[in-house]
């Protein structure tokens, strides 16, 4: 049987690879990993990103890149965009959010982890689909100062 450290190493190698699906059997333990290899689609441009209320260096879950301020995945798991399959999503493109609002949930090891907005603004990009596996530090949702349709 594999220990948790071995499993974590296998997952880390898989995440960094360009392989989209893998099945491994060792010492009677079986692991199956699958990920989507898709690029994000930008729906609307960000007008301005002049003043950020938080420093990206003080908050490792924030990434500023190409005029986007990204909420990144703090752990590996399955992303859920709504509280239940029949509920409305936490956020949609163009929606205004306040700092501390839940933008998605990541399930890891049967624990639901709320991912919250680190700043107020508008949802400008959503980079992960409901029910898909996300990687550590993966860009999930961009929050900007403005949203243009």
Beta strands, then each sheet from edge to edge (+ up, - down):
strand 1: 21-26
strand 2: 29-34
strand 3: 62-65
strand 4: 68-72
strand 5: 77-80
strand 6: 96-97
strand 7: 102-108
strand 8: 111-116
strand 9: 121-126
strand 10: 133-134
strand 11: 139-144
sheet 1: 1+ 2-
sheet 2: 3+ 4- 11+ 9- 6+
sheet 3: 8+ 7- 5+ 10-
end
